[in-house]
Amino acid sequence: MRTLDSIALVFVVIGAVNWGLIGFFRYDLVSNLFGVNTMLTRIIFAIVGICGLYAISFFGRDREVTREK
């Protein structure tokens, strides 16, 4: 499970960096690298979104570990 968590976290960070670039500089790195509205860009955005939803489960797991200690 730790491998899946690490992969999800990498994609969440990629998404956060991309949104930071959009917010600060109006520069969409993912679209710039893979094309605007291409299938690959949409797949990457979808994966980032799914990983973000999966990362919500990190909050619940942190509380469970804290209780056990």
MMTF fields as JSON, N, C-alpha, C and O atoms, coordinates in Angstrom:
{
  "mmtfVersion": "1.0.0",
  "mmtfProducer": "UNKNOWN",
  "numBonds": 275,
  "numAtoms": 276,
  "numGroups": 69,
  "numChains": 1,
  "numModels": 1,
  "chainsPerModel": [1],
  "groupsPerChain": [69],
  "chainIdList": ["A"],
  "bondAtomList": [4, 2, 8, 6, 12, 10, 16, 14, 20, 18, 24, 22, 28, 26, 32, 30, 36, 34, 40, 38, 44, 42, 48, 46, 52, 50, 56, 54, 60, 58, 64, 62, 68, 66, 72, 70, 76, 74, 80, 78, 84, 82, 88, 86, 92, 90, 96, 94, 100, 98, 104, 102, 108, 106, 112, 110, 116, 114, 120, 118, 124, 122, 128, 126, 132, 130, 136, 134, 140, 138, 144, 142, 148, 146, 152, 150, 156, 154, 160, 158, 164, 162, 168, 166, 172, 170, 176, 174, 180, 178, 184, 182, 188, 186, 192, 190, 196, 194, 200, 198, 204, 202, 208, 206, 212, 210, 216, 214, 220, 218, 224, 222, 228, 226, 232, 230, 236, 234, 240, 238, 244, 242, 248, 246, 252, 250, 256, 254, 260, 258, 264, 262, 268, 266, 272, 270],
  "bondOrderList": [1, 1, 1, 1, 1, 1, 1, 1, 1, 1, 1, 1, 1, 1, 1, 1, 1, 1, 1, 1, 1, 1, 1, 1, 1, 1, 1, 1, 1, 1, 1, 1, 1, 1, 1, 1, 1, 1, 1, 1, 1, 1, 1, 1, 1, 1, 1, 1, 1, 1, 1, 1, 1, 1, 1, 1, 1, 1, 1, 1, 1, 1, 1, 1, 1, 1, 1, 1],
  "groupList": [{"groupName": "MET", "atomNameList": ["N", "CA", "C", "O"], "elementList": ["N", "C", "C", "O"], "formalChargeList": [0, 0, 0, 0], "bondAtomList": [1, 0, 2, 1, 3, 2], "bondOrderList": [1, 1, 2], "singleLetterCode": "M", "chemCompType": "L-PEPTIDE LINKING"}, {"groupName": "ARG", "atomNameList": ["N", "CA", "C", "O"], "elementList": ["N", "C", "C", "O"], "formalChargeList": [0, 0, 0, 0], "bondAtomList": [1, 0, 2, 1, 3, 2], "bondOrderList": [1, 1, 2], "singleLetterCode": "R", "chemCompType": "L-PEPTIDE LINKING"}, {"groupName": "THR", "atomNameList": ["N", "CA", "C", "O"], "elementList": ["N", "C", "C", "O"], "formalChargeList": [0, 0, 0, 0], "bondAtomList": [1, 0, 2, 1, 3, 2], "bondOrderList": [1, 1, 2], "singleLetterCode": "T", "chemCompType": "L-PEPTIDE LINKING"}, {"groupName": "LEU", "atomNameList": ["N", "CA", "C", "O"], "elementList": ["N", "C", "C", "O"], "formalChargeList": [0, 0, 0, 0], "bondAtomList": [1, 0, 2, 1, 3, 2], "bondOrderList": [1, 1, 2], "singleLetterCode": "L", "chemCompType": "L-PEPTIDE LINKING"}, {"groupName": "ASP", "atomNameList": ["N", "CA", "C", "O"], "elementList": ["N", "C", "C", "O"], "formalChargeList": [0, 0, 0, 0], "bondAtomList": [1, 0, 2, 1, 3, 2], "bondOrderList": [1, 1, 2], "singleLetterCode": "D", "chemCompType": "L-PEPTIDE LINKING"}, {"groupName": "SER", "atomNameList": ["N", "CA", "C", "O"], "elementList": ["N", "C", "C", "O"], "formalChargeList": [0, 0, 0, 0], "bondAtomList": [1, 0, 2, 1, 3, 2], "bondOrderList": [1, 1, 2], "singleLetterCode": "S", "chemCompType": "L-PEPTIDE LINKING"}, {"groupName": "ILE", "atomNameList": ["N", "CA", "C", "O"], "elementList": ["N", "C", "C", "O"], "formalChargeList": [0, 0, 0, 0], "bondAtomList": [1, 0, 2, 1, 3, 2], "bondOrderList": [1, 1, 2], "singleLetterCode": "I", "chemCompType": "L-PEPTIDE LINKING"}, {"groupName": "ALA", "atomNameList": ["N", "CA", "C", "O"], "elementList": ["N", "C", "C", "O"], "formalChargeList": [0, 0, 0, 0], "bondAtomList": [1, 0, 2, 1, 3, 2], "bondOrderList": [1, 1, 2], "singleLetterCode": "A", "chemCompType": "L-PEPTIDE LINKING"}, {"groupName": "VAL", "atomNameList": ["N", "CA", "C", "O"], "elementList": ["N", "C", "C", "O"], "formalChargeList": [0, 0, 0, 0], "bondAtomList": [1, 0, 2, 1, 3, 2], "bondOrderList": [1, 1, 2], "singleLetterCode": "V", "chemCompType": "L-PEPTIDE LINKING"}, {"groupName": "PHE", "atomNameList": ["N", "CA", "C", "O"], "elementList": ["N", "C", "C", "O"], "formalChargeList": [0, 0, 0, 0], "bondAtomList": [1, 0, 2, 1, 3, 2], "bondOrderList": [1, 1, 2], "singleLetterCode": "F", "chemCompType": "L-PEPTIDE LINKING"}, {"groupName": "GLY", "atomNameList": ["N", "CA", "C", "O"], "elementList": ["N", "C", "C", "O"], "formalChargeList": [0, 0, 0, 0], "bondAtomList": [1, 0, 2, 1, 3, 2], "bondOrderList": [1, 1, 2], "singleLetterCode": "G", "chemCompType": "PEPTIDE LINKING"}, {"groupName": "ASN", "atomNameList": ["N", "CA", "C", "O"], "elementList": ["N", "C", "C", "O"], "formalChargeList": [0, 0, 0, 0], "bondAtomList": [1, 0, 2, 1, 3, 2], "bondOrderList": [1, 1, 2], "singleLetterCode": "N", "chemCompType": "L-PEPTIDE LINKING"}, {"groupName": "TRP", "atomNameList": ["N", "CA", "C", "O"], "elementList": ["N", "C", "C", "O"], "formalChargeList": [0, 0, 0, 0], "bondAtomList": [1, 0, 2, 1, 3, 2], "bondOrderList": [1, 1, 2], "singleLetterCode": "W", "chemCompType": "L-PEPTIDE LINKING"}, {"groupName": "TYR", "atomNameList": ["N", "CA", "C", "O"], "elementList": ["N", "C", "C", "O"], "formalChargeList": [0, 0, 0, 0], "bondAtomList": [1, 0, 2, 1, 3, 2], "bondOrderList": [1, 1, 2], "singleLetterCode": "Y", "chemCompType": "L-PEPTIDE LINKING"}, {"groupName": "CYS", "atomNameList": ["N", "CA", "C", "O"], "elementList": ["N", "C", "C", "O"], "formalChargeList": [0, 0, 0, 0], "bondAtomList": [1, 0, 2, 1, 3, 2], "bondOrderList": [1, 1, 2], "singleLetterCode": "C", "chemCompType": "L-PEPTIDE LINKING"}, {"groupName": "GLU", "atomNameList": ["N", "CA", "C", "O"], "elementList": ["N", "C", "C", "O"], "formalChargeList": [0, 0, 0, 0], "bondAtomList": [1, 0, 2, 1, 3, 2], "bondOrderList": [1, 1, 2], "singleLetterCode": "E", "chemCompType": "L-PEPTIDE LINKING"}, {"groupName": "LYS", "atomNameList": ["N", "CA", "C", "O"], "elementList": ["N", "C", "C", "O"], "formalChargeList": [0, 0, 0, 0], "bondAtomList": [1, 0, 2, 1, 3, 2], "bondOrderList": [1, 1, 2], "singleLetterCode": "K", "chemCompType": "L-PEPTIDE LINKING"}],
  "groupTypeList": [0, 1, 2, 3, 4, 5, 6, 7, 3, 8, 9, 8, 8, 6, 10, 7, 8, 11, 12, 10, 3, 6, 10, 9, 9, 1, 13, 4, 3, 8, 5, 11, 3, 9, 10, 8, 11, 2, 0, 3, 2, 1, 6, 6, 9, 7, 6, 8, 10, 6, 14, 10, 3, 13, 7, 6, 5, 9, 9, 10, 1, 4, 1, 15, 8, 2, 1, 15, 16],
  "groupIdList": [1, 2, 3, 4, 5, 6, 7, 8, 9, 10, 11, 12, 13, 14, 15, 16, 17, 18, 19, 20, 21, 22, 23, 24, 25, 26, 27, 28, 29, 30, 31, 32, 33, 34, 35, 36, 37, 38, 39, 40, 41, 42, 43, 44, 45, 46, 47, 48, 49, 50, 51, 52, 53, 54, 55, 56, 57, 58, 59, 60, 61, 62, 63, 64, 65, 66, 67, 68, 69],
  "secStructList": [7, 2, 2, 2, 2, 2, 2, 2, 2, 2, 2, 2, 2, 2, 2, 2, 2, 2, 2, 2, 2, 2, 2, 2, 2, 7, 7, 7, 2, 2, 2, 2, 2, 2, 7, 6, 6, 7, 2, 2, 2, 2, 2, 2, 2, 2, 2, 2, 2, 2, 2, 2, 2, 2, 2, 6, 2, 2, 2, 2, 2, 2, 2, 2, 2, 2, 2, 2, 7],
  "xCoordList": [0.819, 0.0, 0.861, 0.44, 2.044, 2.898, 3.321, 3.495, 3.485, 3.854, 2.735, 2.984, 1.51, 0.362, 0.246, -0.048, 0.473, 0.438, 1.491, 1.218, 2.685, 3.767, 3.454, 3.69, 2.926, 2.558, 1.463, 1.526, 0.464, -0.615, -0.076, -0.475, 0.827, 1.395, 2.198, 2.152, 2.926, 3.679, 2.723, 2.982, 1.63, 0.671, -0.026, -0.32, -0.291, -0.9, 0.065, -0.358, 1.34, 2.332, 2.449, 2.545, 2.444, 2.478, 1.278, 1.419, 0.109, -1.084, -0.981, -1.384, -0.442, -0.297, 0.681, 0.432, 1.785, 2.758, 2.133, 2.318, 1.398, 0.75, -0.24, -0.263, -1.07, -2.031, -1.327, -1.801, -0.212, 0.559, 1.077, 1.02, 1.584, 2.066, 0.926, 1.102, -0.236, -1.387, -1.788, -2.051, -1.834, -2.259, -1.305, -1.734, -0.015, 0.967, 1.376, 1.58, 1.493, 2.081, 1.199, 1.603, -0.009, -0.893, -0.192, -0.311, 0.539, 1.308, 0.887, 1.112, 0.282, -0.168, 0.919, 1.022, 1.714, 2.855, 2.405, 2.984, 1.397, 0.945, 0.442, 0.801, -0.375, -0.874, 0.25, 0.234, 1.216, 2.335, 3.215, 3.738, 3.378, 4.216, 3.513, 4.132, 2.212, 1.511, 0.436, -0.232, 0.256, -0.722, -2.002, -2.383, -2.654, -3.893, -5.045, -5.271, -5.767, -6.933, -6.646, -7.527, -5.432, -5.164, -5.64, -5.902, -5.748, -6.185, -5.199, -5.617, -3.915, -2.896, -3.004, -2.892, -3.218, -3.377, -4.6, -4.546, -5.682, -6.906, -6.712, -7.235, -5.969, -5.687, -4.844, -5.117, -3.829, -2.986, -3.811, -3.68, -4.657, -5.518, -6.464, -6.71, -6.987, -7.882, -7.142, -7.67, -5.924, -5.117, -4.804, -4.887, -4.444, -4.158, -5.402, -5.304, -6.555, -7.799, -8.126, -8.52, -7.965, -8.223, -7.247, -7.634, -5.985, -4.987, -5.286, -5.053, -5.798, -6.192, -7.322, -7.306, -8.301, -9.393, -8.885, -9.308, -7.98, -7.387, -6.596, -6.604, -5.916, -5.087, -5.923, -5.388, -7.206, -8.068, -8.04, -8.177, -7.864, -7.823, -6.611, -6.601, -5.59, -4.41, -4.805, -4.228, -5.772, -6.196, -6.754, -6.415, -7.596, -8.177, -7.145, -7.228, -6.172, -5.134, -4.203, -3.729, -3.929, -3.076, -3.723, -3.039, -5.005, -5.71, -5.719, -5.606, -5.853, -5.852, -4.499, -4.437, -3.414, -2.075, -1.839, -1.236, -2.297, -2.124, -2.843, -2.316, -4.024, -4.787, -4.091, -4.146, -3.427, -2.781, -1.555, -1.217, -0.9, 0.304, -0.113, 0.735],
  "yCoordList": [-1.199, 0.0, 1.26, 2.299, 1.176, 2.363, 2.812, 4.007, 1.875, 2.241, 3.04, 4.059, 2.571, 3.288, 4.674, 5.646, 4.772, 6.065, 7.014, 8.195, 6.5, 7.332, 7.818, 8.98, 6.932, 7.312, 8.377, 9.364, 8.172, 9.155, 10.498, 11.545, 10.468, 11.712, 12.444, 13.672, 11.725, 12.351, 13.064, 14.196, 12.411, 13.038, 14.235, 15.219, 14.158, 15.297, 16.485, 17.625, 16.227, 17.304, 17.89, 19.108, 17.046, 17.535, 18.448, 19.512, 18.031, 18.852, 20.169, 21.213, 20.123, 21.348, 22.319, 23.524, 21.798, 22.657, 23.261, 24.445, 22.45, 22.955, 24.064, 25.1, 23.851, 24.886, 26.129, 27.244, 25.958, 27.118, 27.925, 29.154, 27.228, 27.923, 28.648, 29.763, 28.011, 28.663, 29.901, 30.957, 29.772, 30.883, 32.059, 33.21, 31.779, 32.852, 33.42, 34.626, 32.548, 32.977, 32.741, 33.047, 32.196, 31.848, 30.915, 31.066, 29.951, 29.009, 27.591, 27.152, 26.878, 25.504, 24.559, 24.322, 24.031, 23.187, 21.909, 21.523, 21.258, 19.985, 20.191, 19.432, 21.201, 21.468, 21.909, 21.612, 22.614, 23.058, 21.882, 21.872, 20.89, 19.733, 18.743, 18.181, 18.532, 17.46, 17.941, 17.122, 19.256, 19.803, 20.207, 19.633, 21.204, 21.716, 20.805, 20.573, 20.292, 19.425, 18.178, 17.696, 17.649, 16.364, 15.259, 15.497, 14.07, 12.938, 12.682, 12.388, 12.787, 12.549, 13.573, 13.214, 14.821, 15.867, 15.591, 15.729, 15.21, 14.913, 13.706, 13.677, 12.71, 11.521, 11.919, 11.475, 12.745, 13.197, 13.971, 13.739, 14.883, 15.633, 14.693, 14.888, 13.687, 12.73, 11.922, 11.697, 11.486, 10.73, 11.592, 11.123, 12.857, 13.774, 13.94, 13.948, 14.072, 14.207, 12.968, 13.076, 11.808, 10.553, 10.395, 9.974, 10.733, 10.643, 11.637, 11.342, 12.801, 13.77, 13.231, 13.39, 12.597, 11.991, 10.857, 10.715, 10.056, 8.966, 9.517, 8.926, 10.645, 11.232, 11.716, 11.892, 11.931, 12.304, 11.216, 11.506, 9.975, 8.869, 8.956, 8.32, 9.73, 9.89, 10.496, 10.142, 11.396, 12.042, 11.027, 11.066, 10.128, 9.109, 8.138, 7.7, 7.797, 6.86, 7.483, 6.783, 8.773, 9.431, 9.405, 9.205, 9.601, 9.576, 8.183, 8.033, 7.153, 5.783, 5.423, 4.766, 5.839, 5.542, 6.264, 5.693, 7.498, 8.272, 7.61, 7.597, 7.065, 6.416, 5.164, 4.865, 4.418, 3.166, 3.399, 2.543, 4.509, 4.796, 5.183, 5.472],
  "zCoordList": [0.0, 0.0, 0.0, -0.51, 0.561, 0.599, -0.805, -1.043, -1.723, -3.088, -3.745, -4.39, -3.578, -4.139, -3.509, -4.205, -2.2, -1.517, -2.079, -2.292, -2.318, -2.855, -4.265, -4.594, -5.088, -6.459, -6.427, -7.161, -5.577, -5.467, -4.997, -5.507, -4.032, -3.523, -4.587, -4.65, -5.419, -6.516, -7.467, -7.874, -7.82, -8.729, -8.084, -8.763, -6.794, -6.096, -6.097, -6.29, -5.887, -5.915, -7.318, -7.471, -8.335, -9.718, -9.975, -10.578, -9.519, -9.686, -8.939, -9.452, -7.729, -6.935, -7.587, -7.628, -8.091, -8.774, -10.025, -10.307, -10.77, -11.985, -11.645, -12.309, -10.6, -10.206, -9.677, -9.896, -8.989, -8.543, -9.722, -9.717, -10.732, -11.932, -12.646, -13.137, -12.698, -13.325, -12.532, -13.109, -11.226, -10.383, -10.388, -10.468, -10.304, -10.224, -11.58, -11.72, -12.571, -13.847, -15.072, -16.193, -14.864, -15.984, -16.98, -18.196, -16.42, -17.234, -16.862, -15.734, -17.796, -17.574, -18.096, -19.3, -17.188, -17.554, -18.249, -19.265, -17.724, -18.31, -19.742, -20.641, -19.949, -21.304, -22.235, -23.43, -21.678, -22.494, -22.922, -24.036, -22.039, -22.373, -23.298, -24.201, -23.067, -23.768, -24.732, -25.363, -24.856, -25.786, -25.084, -24.064, -25.649, -25.074, -25.491, -26.679, -24.497, -24.702, -25.527, -26.239, -25.443, -26.082, -25.151, -23.972, -25.679, -24.873, -23.734, -22.613, -24.002, -22.975, -21.847, -20.675, -22.185, -21.167, -20.315, -19.093, -20.929, -20.181, -19.28, -18.166, -19.745, -18.921, -17.712, -16.596, -17.919, -16.806, -15.793, -14.591, -16.249, -15.335, -14.58, -13.39, -15.257, -14.602, -13.539, -12.45, -13.85, -12.883, -11.669, -10.534, -11.904, -10.792, -9.924, -8.697, -10.542, -9.79, -8.967, -7.806, -9.557, -8.843, -7.684, -6.594, -7.919, -6.851, -5.728, -4.556, -6.085, -5.065, -4.206, -2.985, -4.832, -4.068, -3.185, -2.038, -3.723, -2.942, -1.758, -0.678, -1.954, -0.9, 0.283, 1.378, 0.09, 1.203, 2.277, 3.466, 1.856, 2.821, 3.747, 4.801, 3.377, 4.238, 5.575, 6.603, 5.58, 6.817, 7.803, 8.986, 7.339, 8.206, 8.731, 9.879, 7.9, 8.32, 9.346, 10.241, 9.246, 10.229, 11.609, 12.613, 11.659, 12.941, 13.541, 14.758, 12.7, 13.198, 13.786, 14.826, 13.143, 13.637, 14.955, 15.864, 15.081, 16.303, 17.471, 18.584, 17.248, 18.305, 18.816, 20.009, 17.907, 18.288, 19.163, 19.98, 19.015, 19.795, 21.165, 22.01]
}
